[in-house]
Amino acid sequence: MTKKWWHNKIAYQIYPKSFYDSNGDGIGDIPGIISKLDYLQDLGVDIIWLSPCYQSPLADQGYDISDYYNIDPRFGTMEDMDRLIAEAKKRHMYILMDLVVNHCSDEHEWFRKACEDPDGKYGSFFYLRDKKEGELPTNWRSYFGGPAWEDLPGTNKQYLHVFHKKQPDLNWENPTLREEVYKNINWWLDKGLGGFRIDAIMNIKKAFPFRSYEPDREDGLAGIHNMLQEAKGIGEFLGEMRDRTFQKYDAFSVGEVFNEKPEEIPDFIGENGYFSSMFDFNEAICGQSPNGWYDASAVTPDDYKRACFEAQKRIGTIGFLSNIIENHDEPRGVSRYIPAGDCCNESKKMLAALNFLLRGLPFIYQGQELGMENTVFTSIEEVDDISTLDEYQVALNAGLKPEEALQAVAGHSRDNARTPMQWSDAANAGFTTGTPWLKVNPNYTSINAASQMEDPDSVRSFYKKLIALRKDPAYSETIVYGTLEPVWEDSHNLMAYYRKGEKTLLVIGNYQNMEREIVLPAMPKAVLLNNYPTLVVENGVITMRGYQVLVLEM
């Protein structure tokens, strides 16, 4: 494998709206991010991915872009962005932007011009079909519920949106559209960006000719995934984008990839892959139900272990996964992957180590390093996320009472990860001097950065140790490039694996609140990490306490 500058880096995702508010308007902003760069550098972060801060009406929190060349005034100015890139560079850090090019906003100039002349140049930037009374072009259901077709204002046509109706899909079959996308990517890379996280990219290739599918709910619609499974030829688009943009700059790119076929993995993240890396969502889809969130099942420790190892086996040493516990589209990982009632500092540290030392690139989502947890919803009125509102309605349609529906969707809501970053125990968690755009998690008085910065036993301090271990010259080669071999796979509530390279490391997590004994294959040379102050070893047998995690050099 050709070694790249990003292989040994630590990435951190920032959701700008919720990170830090510098001007008291209740919304996080770019100057706020700049003011916290030293905090991130102290943690050990090298790469910072910003969720969208482009100009946007925020129908889907910035993933509906109305101008790819401008920063939304809510978040600051282009001068602020230039300053962020420069300040990050001083600290040897790289900034990634979100690349959202499956769709734009219905307030984008291209879409407005398509409405004015649907048969002209910009009409072909979108998927338009003639409107037929009482009939949709297809029966596809959008990701956010309801038909994926909407009337094109002022015309007798309809346009395709696989997400929100304010997010019209861009027609990648049109080479003129692709040229506009590449021009914009290169414009940002010329500014000094380190690269991009590529949003929803698997949706850019549609299956032709468009057709309807067997309905899978009472609304008479079929999930959009039916069409995407039949789509062929996405590689032509992705390879062209790589060659015209990322490759020329040696930029880092990480794709939001799903539904890829095993034989396609080398094409995506191999030696000359479309992307540098792609996210592992295997754990995130655990427990999902086609019926909706209300029907989802809890993720058990054995489920989590199986999902991690399946992903690792699928990729092997072909390339690098980007490993996550949570992100802006998921609930908080400690609330999801740790059994109910067992969330504590020890279990949070165990989850961190088990995920962080997998083969691949570690991505930390803001607040994850503090062990931030899901928030508390007392009413559906407190929910901002459009996906949660849709799933709430799905639950009601399935016969749940309002309080049951709220309970059913609360644990899955994307708002759990979007509550303001908990900086201190001051008002509004130190996030803003104004009124926060989304309610702060009430547990901020006990979980916050200020209290953890100086505490050597805090969750944040444990993350610092994990990062230091990954960067330690004695172990970095093994952790970054070594193989991963599961061990004791059939042991209930136990997750353990070897990392083998120049050294041999054994990672063991007792994924339960009860003690257990582990017979070691040999006595370890050294204990590199332990989330408890002590370790009990007798005659080659370790007695592990509840949620204890160990990293041993063998």
C-alpha positions in Angstrom: 0.0 0.0 0.0 1.3 3.4 -1.0 1.6 5.5 2.2 -0.4 8.7 2.2 -0.2 11.8 4.4 -3.6 11.1 5.9 -3.2 7.5 7.0 -2.1 8.3 10.5 -4.3 11.2 11.1 -7.2 11.8 13.6 -10.3 13.4 12.3 -13.0 15.4 14.1 -16.4 16.3 12.8 -17.8 19.7 13.6 -21.5 20.5 13.2 -21.0 24.3 13.0 -24.5 25.3 14.1 -24.0 23.6 17.4 -20.3 23.9 18.1 -19.6 27.4 19.5 -21.4 30.7 19.1 -19.1 33.7 19.1 -21.7 36.5 18.7 -24.6 35.5 21.0 -27.2 34.9 18.3 -27.7 31.3 19.5 -26.1 29.7 16.4 -22.6 28.3 16.2 -20.3 30.0 13.7 -16.9 29.9 12.0 -15.2 32.5 14.4 -16.4 30.2 17.2 -14.6 27.3 15.6 -11.4 29.3 15.2 -11.5 30.1 18.9 -11.6 26.4 19.8 -8.8 25.2 17.5 -6.4 25.0 20.4 -8.9 22.8 22.2 -8.9 20.4 19.3 -5.1 20.6 18.9 -4.7 19.7 22.6 -6.9 16.7 22.0 -4.7 15.5 19.2 -6.9 16.2 16.1 -5.3 16.6 12.7 -8.3 16.8 10.3 -11.5 18.8 10.9 -14.6 18.1 8.8 -17.2 20.8 8.8 -20.8 19.9 8.1 -22.2 22.4 5.6 -21.9 26.1 6.2 -22.6 27.2 2.7 -25.4 29.6 1.9 -28.6 27.7 2.5 -32.3 28.1 3.6 -31.6 25.3 6.1 -34.5 23.1 5.1 -32.2 20.2 5.9 -29.7 22.0 8.1 -27.4 23.2 5.3 -27.5 20.0 3.2 -29.7 22.1 0.8 -27.2 24.5 -0.7 -28.3 27.7 -2.5 -24.8 29.0 -3.3 -21.7 26.7 -3.4 -19.4 29.7 -3.5 -20.6 31.5 -0.4 -20.7 31.1 3.4 -24.1 31.5 5.0 -24.2 34.7 7.0 -25.5 32.8 10.0 -22.0 31.1 10.1 -19.8 34.1 9.1 -18.1 35.3 6.0 -15.7 33.9 3.4 -13.0 36.0 5.1 -13.8 33.9 8.3 -13.4 30.7 6.3 -10.1 31.8 4.8 -8.9 32.7 8.3 -10.1 29.3 9.6 -8.1 27.5 6.9 -5.0 29.7 7.7 -5.3 29.2 11.4 -5.7 25.4 11.1 -2.6 25.3 8.8 -0.5 27.1 11.4 -1.4 24.2 13.7 -0.7 21.6 11.0 -4.4 20.8 10.8 -6.5 20.3 7.7 -10.0 21.5 7.0 -12.5 19.4 5.1 -15.8 20.7 3.8 -18.9 18.8 3.1 -19.4 18.1 -0.7 -23.2 18.0 -1.3 -23.7 17.4 -5.0 -26.5 14.8 -5.3 -28.8 17.7 -4.9 -28.9 21.5 -4.4 -31.5 23.8 -2.9 -34.7 24.8 -4.7 -33.4 28.4 -4.0 -30.2 27.8 -6.1 -29.9 29.9 -9.2 -29.8 26.8 -11.4 -33.2 25.6 -10.1 -34.8 29.1 -10.5 -33.6 29.2 -14.1 -35.0 25.7 -14.6 -38.4 27.0 -13.4 -38.2 29.9 -15.9 -37.3 27.6 -18.8 -37.6 23.9 -18.1 -36.7 23.0 -21.7 -33.5 25.1 -21.6 -29.9 24.6 -20.3 -30.8 24.5 -16.6 -33.9 22.4 -17.0 -31.5 19.6 -18.0 -29.5 20.1 -14.7 -32.4 18.3 -13.0 -34.7 15.3 -13.5 -37.9 16.7 -15.0 -40.9 14.8 -16.2 -44.2 16.0 -17.7 -47.0 16.1 -15.1 -49.9 13.7 -15.5 -53.1 14.4 -13.7 -53.5 12.0 -10.7 -50.4 10.1 -11.6 -46.7 10.4 -10.4 -43.8 9.6 -12.8 -42.9 6.8 -10.3 -44.0 5.7 -6.9 -40.7 6.3 -5.2 -40.8 7.4 -1.5 -38.2 10.1 -0.6 -35.9 9.5 2.3 -37.9 12.0 4.4 -41.3 10.5 3.5 -43.8 11.2 0.9 -43.5 11.0 -2.9 -40.0 11.8 -4.4 -41.7 14.0 -7.1 -42.9 17.6 -6.7 -44.5 20.1 -9.1 -42.0 22.4 -10.7 -43.3 25.9 -9.9 -44.9 27.7 -12.8 -44.7 24.7 -15.2 -46.6 21.6 -16.2 -43.6 19.4 -15.0 -42.4 17.7 -11.9 -38.9 17.3 -10.5 -37.2 14.5 -8.6 -36.0 14.9 -5.0 -34.9 11.8 -3.2 -34.5 13.8 0.0 -36.6 16.9 1.0 -38.7 18.6 -1.6 -36.5 21.7 -1.2 -33.5 19.5 -2.4 -34.0 18.8 -6.1 -31.7 16.1 -7.4 -29.0 17.1 -9.8 -28.8 15.3 -13.2 -25.3 13.8 -13.2 -25.9 12.3 -16.7 -25.5 15.9 -18.0 -21.7 16.6 -18.6 -22.3 20.4 -18.3 -23.6 19.9 -14.8 -20.6 17.7 -13.9 -18.2 20.4 -15.2 -19.9 22.9 -12.8 -19.4 20.5 -9.9 -15.7 20.0 -10.7 -15.1 23.7 -11.1 -16.5 24.3 -7.7 -14.5 21.5 -6.0 -11.2 22.8 -7.5 -12.1 26.4 -6.5 -12.3 25.3 -2.9 -9.1 23.1 -3.1 -7.3 26.1 -4.6 -8.3 28.0 -1.4 -6.3 25.5 0.7 -8.9 22.9 1.8 -7.5 19.5 2.7 -10.3 17.7 1.0 -14.0 16.8 1.3 -16.5 14.5 3.0 -18.8 13.5 0.1 -22.5 13.4 1.1 -25.1 10.9 -0.2 -22.9 10.2 -3.2 -24.4 6.8 -4.0 -27.6 8.5 -5.0 -26.1 10.3 -8.0 -26.6 7.3 -10.4 -30.2 6.5 -11.1 -31.5 3.3 -12.8 -33.0 3.9 -16.2 -35.6 3.8 -17.5 -37.4 5.1 -14.4 -40.1 2.7 -13.2 -42.3 2.0 -10.2 -41.8 -0.8 -7.7 -44.0 -2.9 -5.5 -45.4 -0.7 -2.7 -43.9 -1.5 0.7 -46.2 0.6 3.0 -49.8 1.6 3.1 -49.0 4.9 1.4 -48.7 3.0 -1.9 -45.0 4.1 -2.3 -41.8 2.1 -2.5 -38.5 3.0 -0.8 -36.0 4.8 -3.0 -33.5 2.0 -2.3 -35.3 -0.2 -4.7 -34.2 2.0 -7.6 -30.7 2.6 -6.3 -30.1 -1.2 -6.1 -30.7 -1.4 -9.8 -28.5 1.6 -10.8 -25.3 0.7 -12.7 -22.3 2.7 -13.8 -21.7 5.1 -10.9 -18.0 4.4 -11.2 -17.8 6.4 -14.4 -18.9 9.5 -12.6 -16.8 8.9 -9.5 -13.6 8.1 -11.4 -14.0 11.2 -13.5 -14.6 13.4 -10.4 -11.4 11.9 -8.7 -9.3 12.5 -11.8 -10.5 16.0 -12.4 -10.4 17.2 -8.7 -9.0 15.3 -5.6 -6.2 13.5 -7.3 -4.6 16.7 -8.7 -4.3 18.1 -5.2 -3.5 15.0 -3.3 -6.6 15.9 -1.3 -8.3 13.6 1.2 -11.8 12.4 0.3 -14.1 10.3 2.4 -17.4 9.0 0.9 -20.7 8.4 2.4 -20.9 5.1 0.6 -23.6 2.4 1.1 -24.9 -0.5 -1.0 -21.5 -1.1 -2.5 -20.9 -4.6 -3.8 -17.9 -6.5 -2.3 -16.2 -6.7 -5.7 -16.5 -2.9 -6.0 -14.6 -2.1 -2.8 -11.1 -1.8 -4.5 -12.7 0.6 -7.0 -13.9 2.8 -4.1 -11.0 2.8 -1.7 -8.3 0.6 -3.2 -4.9 1.8 -4.5 -6.4 4.2 -7.0 -9.9 4.3 -5.5 -12.5 7.0 -6.2 -12.1 8.1 -2.5 -9.3 8.0 0.1 -11.7 6.3 2.5 -15.3 5.6 3.1 -17.4 5.5 6.3 -18.3 2.2 8.0 -22.1 2.3 8.6 -22.4 -1.4 9.5 -23.0 -0.6 13.1 -25.4 2.3 12.3 -27.8 0.1 10.4 -27.9 -2.5 13.3 -31.5 -3.1 14.5 -33.2 -1.1 11.7 -36.6 -2.1 10.5 -38.1 -1.4 7.0 -41.3 -0.4 8.9 -39.6 2.6 10.5 -37.8 3.7 13.7 -40.8 2.6 15.9 -40.1 -1.0 15.0 -36.3 -0.9 15.4 -34.7 -3.2 18.0 -32.0 -2.4 20.5 -28.4 -3.0 19.5 -26.8 -5.7 21.8 -23.0 -5.9 22.5 -22.9 -9.0 20.3 -24.7 -7.1 17.5 -22.1 -4.4 17.8 -19.2 -6.8 17.8 -20.5 -8.7 14.8 -21.1 -5.5 12.8 -17.6 -4.2 13.4 -15.9 -7.5 12.5 -18.1 -8.0 9.4 -17.0 -4.6 8.1 -13.4 -5.3 8.9 -13.5 -8.6 7.2 -15.2 -7.1 4.1 -12.4 -4.5 3.7 -9.4 -6.4 4.9 -6.3 -4.6 3.8 -7.8 -3.3 0.5 -8.0 0.2 1.9 -9.1 2.3 4.9 -12.5 2.6 6.4 -13.4 5.7 8.4 -14.7 4.4 11.7 -17.4 6.2 13.6 -19.3 5.8 16.8 -21.7 8.6 15.9 -22.2 11.6 13.5 -24.7 14.4 12.8 -27.1 11.8 11.3 -27.1 9.4 14.2 -28.0 9.4 17.9 -25.2 9.5 20.4 -23.2 6.3 20.3 -22.9 5.8 24.0 -26.7 5.8 24.3 -27.1 3.5 21.4 -24.4 0.9 21.8 -24.1 0.7 25.6 -27.0 -1.3 27.2 -29.7 0.8 28.8 -28.7 1.8 32.3 -25.0 1.0 31.9 -23.8 4.4 30.5 -20.9 5.4 32.8 -17.3 6.6 32.3 -16.0 3.1 32.2 -18.4 1.9 29.5 -17.9 5.0 27.4 -14.1 4.5 27.5 -14.5 0.8 26.6 -16.6 1.7 23.5 -14.1 4.4 22.6 -11.1 2.0 22.7 -12.9 -0.9 20.9 -13.9 1.5 18.0 -10.7 3.6 17.9 -8.3 0.8 17.5 -10.1 -1.0 14.7 -8.2 -0.8 11.4 -9.1 2.4 9.7 -9.2 6.1 10.3 -10.8 7.2 13.6 -13.5 10.0 13.3 -14.6 11.7 16.5 -17.9 13.6 16.4 -18.1 16.8 18.5 -18.8 16.0 22.1 -18.1 12.3 21.6 -14.8 12.8 23.4 -16.8 14.0 26.4 -19.1 11.0 26.4 -22.1 13.3 25.4 -25.4 11.3 25.6 -28.8 11.4 24.0 -31.0 14.3 25.1 -34.5 14.3 26.7 -37.6 15.2 24.6 -40.7 16.1 26.6 -42.7 17.0 23.5 -42.6 16.6 19.7 -42.6 20.4 19.6 -39.0 20.3 20.8 -37.9 18.3 17.7 -36.3 20.2 14.8 -35.1 17.3 12.7 -37.3 16.7 9.6 -36.4 13.0 9.6 -37.6 12.6 13.2 -40.8 14.4 12.4 -41.5 12.1 9.5 -40.7 8.9 11.6 -43.0 10.3 14.4 -45.8 10.4 11.8 -45.0 6.9 10.6 -45.3 5.7 14.2 -48.7 7.4 14.6 -49.9 5.9 11.4 -48.8 2.5 12.7 -51.2 3.0 15.6 -49.0 4.2 18.4 -50.3 6.9 20.8 -48.5 10.3 20.6 -46.5 9.6 23.8 -45.6 6.2 22.6 -44.6 7.6 19.2 -42.4 10.2 20.8 -40.7 7.6 23.0 -40.2 5.3 19.9 -38.4 8.0 17.8 -36.6 9.9 20.6 -33.7 7.4 20.9 -33.0 7.5 17.1 -33.4 11.3 16.5 -30.7 13.1 14.7 -31.3 16.0 17.1 -29.6 13.9 19.8 -26.2 14.7 18.2 -27.2 18.2 17.2 -27.7 19.6 20.7 -25.1 22.3 21.5 -21.6 21.3 22.4 -21.2 21.2 26.2 -18.3 23.4 27.0 -18.9 24.2 30.7 -21.5 24.1 33.4 -22.3 27.8 32.8 -25.7 28.9 31.3 -26.4 27.1 28.0 -23.4 24.9 28.6 -21.1 27.8 27.7 -22.2 27.4 24.0 -23.9 30.8 23.7 -24.7 34.0 25.6 -28.0 34.1 23.7 -30.8 31.6 23.3 -29.5 28.4 21.7 -31.2 27.4 18.4 -31.8 23.9 19.9 -32.3 23.1 23.5 -29.1 22.2 25.4 -29.0 18.6 26.9 -29.9 19.1 30.6 -27.0 16.9 31.7 -24.4 19.6 30.7 -23.8 20.4 34.3 -22.2 17.0 34.8 -20.9 16.3 31.3 -18.8 19.2 29.9 -15.3 20.0 28.5 -14.3 22.4 31.3 -14.7 19.7 34.0 -12.9 17.0 31.9 -9.9 19.0 30.7 -8.1 18.8 34.1 -9.4 15.4 35.2 -6.9 12.7 34.3 -9.7 10.0 34.7 -12.2 11.8 32.4 -13.6 10.4 29.2 -11.8 13.2 27.3 -8.5 12.3 29.0 -8.9 8.7 27.9 -9.5 9.8 24.3 -6.2 11.8 24.5 -4.5 8.6 25.6 -6.0 6.6 22.7 -4.8 9.3 20.3 -1.4 9.4 21.8 -1.1 5.6 21.5 -2.1 5.7 17.8 0.6 8.4 17.2 3.3 6.7 19.3 6.2 5.8 16.9 6.5 2.5 18.7 3.0 1.4 17.9 1.8 3.7 15.1 2.9 1.3 12.2 1.0 -1.6 13.8 -2.2 0.4 14.6 -2.4 2.2 11.3 -1.2 -0.5 8.8 -1.4 -3.8 10.8 -4.0 -6.5 10.2 -7.0 -7.1 12.5 -7.8 -10.6 13.7 -10.9 -11.2 15.9 -10.4 -13.5 18.9 -12.9 -15.3 21.1 -15.6 -14.3 18.6 -18.2 -16.6 20.1 -17.9 -15.4 23.7 -21.0 -13.6 24.8 -20.6 -9.9 25.6 -16.9 -10.0 24.9 -15.2 -8.1 22.0 -11.5 -8.8 21.4 -9.1 -8.6 18.6 -5.4 -8.6 17.7 -3.7 -5.8 15.7 -0.7 -7.4 14.1 2.2 -5.6 12.4 5.6 -4.7 13.7 4.1 -5.5 17.1 1.3 -7.6 18.3 -1.4 -5.8 20.3 -4.4 -7.5 21.9 -7.5 -5.3 22.6 -10.1 -6.8 25.0 -13.4 -5.3 26.0 -15.6 -6.9 28.7 -18.9 -5.6 27.1 -21.1 -6.1 30.2 -21.5 -4.9 33.8 -20.4 -8.2 35.3 -16.9 -9.4 36.0 -15.4 -12.2 33.9 -12.2 -14.2 33.7 -10.0 -14.3 30.6 -7.3 -16.9 30.0 -4.5 -15.1 28.2 -2.6 -17.0 25.5 0.6 -15.7 27.0 1.7 -13.1 29.6 1.6 -9.6 28.0 4.8 -7.6 27.6 3.1 -4.4 28.6 -0.3 -2.9 29.5 -0.7 0.0 27.1 -4.2 1.1 28.1 -6.6 0.3 30.9 -9.8 2.2 31.8 -9.5 1.1 35.4 -6.6 2.0 37.8 -5.7 -1.6 38.5 -5.5 -5.0 36.7 -5.9 -8.4 38.4 -3.8 -11.1 36.8 -3.1 -14.5 38.4 -1.5 -17.5 36.7 -2.2 -16.1 33.2 -5.9 -15.4 34.1 -7.2 -11.8 34.0 -10.2 -10.9 36.1 -11.9 -8.2 34.1 -14.3 -5.8 35.8 -17.6 -4.6 34.2 -16.8 -2.7 31.0 -13.1 -2.9 31.5 -11.1 -2.5 28.3 -7.4 -3.4 28.0 -4.8 -2.8 25.3 -2.0 -5.3 25.8 1.3 -5.6 24.0 1.9 -9.4 23.5 
